[in-house]
Structure formats: structure tokens, C-alpha cells
């Protein structure tokens, strides 16, 4: 009988340990305040240090589960889990120190930009540098982009052109209707992805990847699921701690648009599992799996987060501003249009990856210097 490797041991120990430590930190520490004490600073540093290995272990278990239950169900499982966690973080930070009407908008916008420019650009560039050109399923990728464009326009651009309420907002009836449309459209996409046209989202490299992991892994499926859930809950607790501390410090030092930076921080922290898994897949010439992870996360975020925060806004009576600034509208339209061009032929190369990265760097510039 072969002895378990160090990674296998830590893959079971770390999720539970991280979850316990994160819960203990919430029990012994009060929320951050302006001018953090040395104890709060130590907790913040420890949270950041514990976050990355927990994310890596989450990826390990997500890949194991994905291979066991098959694509696209495995990727969908990770996407939905991370999105549910993201919603809980956004809602908790929105209510941290008062309502933040633009936080949901900034978090969703950041997810879409990071995915369609940074994540896609990195995967296309690294994959092309290793393999020259890579193939993907145009029908599946086109389905992602069609729904993503519709939801992005309805949720983040249309509010700037309504006249019933102030610019950037929906009335109660409009918000409820758009939220319902988002849920129904995302549900229709899931039906297409998992039942009607499942083959659009699978290629030969993905099947080979599943067979390799199935052959290597002897971990019971239920144990991988438990460890994945524990890892993701630990990530949400740690990410919430980091986001809350960063928010208070940004406000204390007078940073402009703190909601935009906090939204981007939330997006980065929660996209780490899928981003790293997508890059890993691209380096194995499994571009379709990278696309499933990246575009699936953006689609789930905008399809589920907007309705969730809309419900919170309606029940709390807080204002919810969804319309993007003109600068961000241009970046969003550019990133989505570029994605259509990049994936239109079914083959990608290094130039398209570099162009996506250029858009990502522009996003970072205007995030720091609006």
C-alpha cells in the first residue's frame, strides 16, 4: 500500500484547520476600526498568509470532484460555490459600517473585467507561448458570451438610461423585473450547459484530464466535497476579514472611491481558485476547461449576485446603485467586444492574449487613478 503524500495529508488537514482558525479569529477579535491595534494588524496579516494555501487546497479538491462527477458539472459546482460565497461577502461588507450602495456594482464589474481581460489574457498568452495555438468549442464559448453580454448590459449599463429614478438606479419594479430576468436567463443557460447541449462545453482534452485525475485519485468523493466546502467557508471568513480591514483603512486615509477598490479586492480574493485552476488548465492545453472556469464564474456572478443584493436592498430599504460610470462602461464594452473577436474563430494565439492583458492593465490604471 502506498503512503499518502504530503499534499494529500495537507489537503485534508488544512481546510479544517483554516476553518477553525478563521472562526476563532472572529470570536476573539472585534471588527476593525480606524487606527488598527497591533492585534488587529497581526490578525489581518495572518488572514492573508492563510488565505492562499487554503485557496490552493480548494482547487485540488475541486479538480478531484470535477473529474469524478464529469464536466461541466464539476466546474459548475466550483463556480456556484464561489459565487454563493461572494454574495455573502458582498452583503456582509455592504452592511459593515453602513450601507454601501455602489459596492455590489463595483464587485460585479471587477469580476467581469478581471475575468474577461486579466484571466482570459493570462490563459491565452501562457497557453499560446507553450503550444502556439489552442482550440476551443466556439458554440459553448459563444453561449457564455451571449448571456454575459445580455446580463452585463441589463444590470450595469441600462440603469444609466432609465428616467423613473435617479441615474444609475432602478425603481423597485424595475429592479425586481431585472433580477427575475437574470435568474431565469442564468437558469436557461445552466439547462443548455448541463442537459440540452452539454457537448458544447466539453472537448477531448477535458475528457483526458478527467481520466487522469480519476486514475490517480483514491480519495472518497464525499471527503473531497467536505474538504472543498470547509476550504471555501474558510476562504469567505478570511476574505471578509481582509476586506473589512482594508475598507476601514482606505476610508481612514481618505482614498477616493474606496468601494471600487474593495469590490476589486473581493473579486480577486474569490476568483483566486478559479483563476489558478484556469491557468493550470491552459498550461495543459485544456483551453475549453479554462473558458468554462473563467466565463462561468463571471456569468454566475452577474446572474446571481445582482438578484441577491437586490433582495437585500428591497428588504433593508437601502439604495442600490448599479449603473457604471461612463469610463467603466467603455472598458466593459471593450472587454466584451474583444472577447467576441478573440474566440470567434475557434483558435487563439498569443496576440489576442496580449491585447486582453492590455485592457486589464488599463482597468487597473483607472481603478487606481480614476
N, C-alpha and C positions, 0 to 999 in steps of 0.2 A: 504494500500500500504506500503510495506516495505521500510525503509530508506536505502540508499546506504551505504555500509561500508566504513571505512577509506581507505582500499586498493582500492576499486572501484573508490573513488574520486581521489586518487593519481595516479591511473593508467591512468587517463585522463589528469590530471594537469601536472604531472612530465615530460612526453615526450615533450610537447610543451614548458614547462619552460626550460628543458635541451637544447632543440634545440635553443631557443632564446639566452640563456646564452652562449652557445658554439659559436654561430655566433657573439655575442657581443665581446667575448674574442678575436676572430680573428680580429675584427675590431679595437680594442683599443690596441692590443699588437703586437709588431714586432716579427719576428721569433727569437727563442732562439739563443744566441751566447755564445762563451766561456766566463766563468765567469758571470753567470746569475745575474741580478739585483734582488733586493728583490721583485719587482713587478712580474717579470717572475717566481720567485720561488713560490710566492703566487698563481699565475695562475696555475702553474703545480700541486701544492697540491690540489687546488680546483677542477681541472680537474679529478684527481684521486678519490677524495671524491665523485664527482658527477657521476662517471662512473659506479660504482657497482649498486646503486639503479636504474639507467637507464637500466642496463642490466637485472635486476630482473623484471622490468615492461615489458621489451621486451619479456621476457619468458612468462609472464602472457598473453599477447595479442597473442603471437604465439600459445600457447596451446589452447586458445579460437578459433582462426582461424582454427587450425588443426582439432579440434573437429567438427567445423561447416562444413568444406568442405571435411572432411574424410581423412583417411590415405590411401596411403602415401603422398597425395598431401600437407597436412598441414606441415609435416616435410620437404618435398621438398621445400616448399615456404620459410621457415626459412633458410634452407641450402643455397639456391640460393641467397637470400637477403644478408646473411652474407658474402658469397663468393664474390659477386659483390663489397661489401664494402671493403673486404680485398684487392681485386685487386686495388681499388682506393687508399688505404693507401700505398700499396707497391710501386705503381707507383709514388705517391707524395713524399714518402721518398727517393725513388731511385733518384729523381731529386732534392732533398733537399741538397744543398751544393755540387752538382756534381753527376755524375753517379756512382752508386754502383753496379758493375757487379755481385756480389755474393748475393745480398740481397734477390732476388726472390728465389734463390735456398735455402737459409737458412730458409726463411719463410715457404716455401712449405715443406721442410724436417722437420721443427719444428712441423708443423701441423700434419703430418703423424705420427711422433714419439709421440707427446702428445696424440693424439687420440688412436693409436694402443697399446700404453703401459700405459700411465697415465690414460686416460679416461676409456679405457676398463678395466684396472686393478682395478680402483676405483669402477666402477659399478659392476663388478663381485664379488669383495670382499665384498662390503656392501650388495649387494643382497643376496649373499650366507650366510653371517652372520645372516641375518634375516630369510631366507627361506630354507637354507640348499643347495638345488639345484634349478636351474632355467632352463626353456626350451626356445628354440628359433627355428625359421624356418631355418633349415640348407640350404635349397635351396636359400633363399633370402640372407642369410649371405655369402654363398659361391659365389653368384653372385657379391656381394660387393668386396670380397677379390680377386676374379679372375681379375676384371677390375683394382682394386687398384694395384695389383702386376704388371700387364702389363704396366700401366701408370708410375708407380714409376721406373721400370727398364728402360723404353724407355727414360724418361725425366731426371733422376738423376744418372743413372749408365752408360748407353750406351755412353754418351758424353766422358767418360774417355777412350774409346776404339776406337774412330774414328781417322783417320790419315790425313784427309784433312786439318784440322785446329789444333790449339794447344790443349793440353789435357784439357778436361773439357768443351770444346765448340763445337758447331755445325757450319757448314758453313751455308750461307744464305739459300741454297736449302734444306739442312738437317733440319734446324730449321723450315722452312715453312712446310715441309712434316710432321715432328713430331707433330707440332701444329695442322695441319689438322687432323691427325690421332687421336689426343687427343680429339678434338671436336666431331669427328664422333663416337668414341668409347663411349664417355660420352653420346652423343645423343642416341646411341643404348641402353645403359643401362637405360636411362630415359624411353624409349619406353617399355622396359621389365618391369620396375618397376611400371609404371602407366597404361599400357594398356594390354600387352600380358600376363604377369604373375603377376598381381597385388597381388594375393593371397599369393605369396611367401613372402611378406613383411608385412603381417598382421596376428595377432593371436587373440585369444578370449579376452585376457586381454586388447589389444589395442582397440578393439570394445567397451568393457565395459567402458574403460576410456573416449572414445568419448561420450558415452551416459550419463555418469555422468556430464561432463562439459556442454553438450548441455542442460541437465535438469536444471543445476544451473545458467547458464549464460543467461541473458536477454539483453546483450549488442548488439546493431546492428552490423552486420558483417562489414559494411563499416566503422564504427567508430573504431573498433578494427584494421582494416587494416591501417587506417590513423595514429592511435597511434603507431602501430608497425613500420611503415615507419619513423615516426618522431623520435622514440626511436633509430632505427638503424642509422639514419643520425646523430643524436646527438652522438651516440657511436663512429662513424667514425671520427667526428670532434674532440672529446675528446681524442680518441686513437691516432690520428695523432699528436695532441699537446703533449701528453705524450711521444710518440715515438721519435718525433723530439728533444724534450728537453733531453731525455735520450741519444740519439745518440751524441749530441754535448758534453755532459758531459763525456761520455765514451771516446770520442776522446781526450778531453782536459786532462784527467788523464792518457792517454796512455794505455788503456785496449787493450789487444790482441784480434783479431777477433771481433771487435765491430758489424760487420754485423750479425754475428751469434747470438749475444745477442739481438740485435734489432729485428731480424727475430723471435726469440723465444718470445720476448715481444709482437710483433704484433700478433703472433699466440695465445698467452694466452688471450690477451685483446679481440680478436674477437671470440675466442672459448668459452668464458665465458657463453653466453646464452645457447648454445647447451650442454656444459658440465654440467651446473647446471640442465638443463632440463633432461638430460640423467640420472644423478644420482637420481633425483627425481622419474623418471620413474622406475629405478631399485629398489628403495625402495618400490615401489608399485607393485612389481613383474611383471612389464611390460618390460621384458628384450628386446623383439624384438623392441620395440619403442626406447630403449636406443641404440641399434645397428643401427637402422635407422638414428638416430641423429648423432652418432659418426662417423660411417664409411661413411655415406652420406656426412658429412662435409669434411672428408679427400678426398673423391672421387671428390667432386665438386671443392675443392681447386686445386688439381693437374690437373684435367681435364680442368679447365677454367683459372686458374692463369697463367700457363705456356704459353698458346696461347696468352693471353692478354699482358704479359710482352714481349713476342717475337715480337708482333706487335710494341710495343713502342721501342724496341731495333732496329728493322729494320728501323723505321721511323727516329729515332734520330741518328742512326749510332753508338750507344754505344755498348760496348762489353757486352755480356751476358754469364756468366759462370754458367753452370748448373751441371756439374759433381761433385759428392761428393768426399770428402777426403776418403781415404781407411778406416779410423776409423769409419766414418759416414756410409759408405757402409755396414760395418759389423753390425752396430746397426740396420740399416734399414732392412737388410735381416733377422736378428734375430727376430725383432719385427713382421714382416710379416709372417715368418715361424711359430712363436709361435701362432699367431692368427689362422692360419690354424689348428693347433693341438687343441687349446682351444675350437674352435667352431665346430670341426669335428664331434662330437658325438650328437650334438643337446641338450646337457645338460652341464651346467657349475657348478663349485664348487669353494670353497674358495682358494684352492691351485693354480688353474690356475690364479685367480685374483692376488694372491701374486707374482707369477712369472712375470706377466706383470708389476707389480709395481717395481720389482727389476730391470727390463730392463729400466724402466723410471728413476729410481734413477741413473743408470749408465749413461744414456743420460745427466742428469743434471750435473753429475760429470765432464764428458768430455766437457760439454759446459763451465763450469767454469774453468776447468784446462785442456786445450787441449793438 
